[in-house]
């Protein structure tokens, strides 16, 4: 599979996820999608603790750090797999 194919499939999955409601995307799934999206688009997380502690952002950063061992392409594949599994339900 070529990189363009993966990028196209990733973009399509992102568009599908963007149009899903919160009932279709439970919080734990949204957190996983966020982490895979960030890894796929920005690469490995760089954590710097700010003086303004925000629990929500701490969870998001933690989710991203947990998958930081994945390559950009692996993160895209995981993101696509989650969306595909949601569509099958």
Order of alpha helices (4+ residues) and beta strands (2+ residues): alpha-alpha-alpha-alpha
